[in-house]
Amino acid sequence: MSKATTKIAIACAFKELLLEKSLNKITISDIAEKCDMNRQTFYYHFHDILELTEWICERDAERALKQNKTYDTWQDGFLAIFNMIKRDKAFIVNIYHNVPKDYLYRYLYRVTYQLLYDVLDEQAEGRNVKTEDKEFLANFYKYGFVGLVLEWIDGGMKEEPNQIIERLNSLMHGSFVHALNNAESNSKIVH
């Protein structure tokens, strides 16, 4: 079995176990047994369950966002994330309740920041906008976006992802360009 295939098998076994019990009750032995492998094989690929969780989240987010990192497609990227979360509800809820909150927040902030920065960077093409201004804007927007996701998870994921994205899109329409225009104007005033 290839290294990638083994990692996927471990991740699938872990997700299956999360349907049966909470994350803090799952052991590496449980995962290894479910995969019909020894514990050492698990440790060859991951240091611990938190690293496995992070790898799953990174992989899922990468798949959800792979084609949706532009100004025209960022809404599709966020919709894909909401749909992924809803589809993997048992996994996400277990992470939400059993992984240290700062770990979860850092992960969500990192994924969201990169998507937003890519969109802002694309829209800033040909403009005199400093890198630190794009970073500031990406950081500003990420807190709102991640807050929406966390509130949605905390509320039981009742609202449909399409509705959230429609509302977000109508709220955000033109705001990236407007923010970049302001950043460009401010940099001209400072010089």
Salt bridges, closest charged atoms under 4 A:
GLU16 OE1 - LYS34 NZ 3.57
GLU20 OE2 - LYS34 NZ 3.37
ASP30 OD2 - LYS21 NZ 2.98
GLU51 OE1 - HIS47 ND1 2.48
GLU54 OE2 - ARG110 NH2 3.37
GLU58 OE2 - ARG110 NH2 2.30
ASP60 OD2 - LYS15 NZ 3.06
ASP60 OD1 - ARG59 NH1 3.97
ASP60 OD1 - ARG63 NH2 3.61
ASP88 OD2 - LYS15 NZ 2.68
ASP102 OD2 - ARG106 NH1 3.23
ASP121 OD1 - LYS134 NZ 2.66
GLU159 OE2 - ARG167 NH1 3.10
GLU160 OE2 - LYS86 NZ 2.94
GLU184 OE1 - ARG127 NH1 3.69
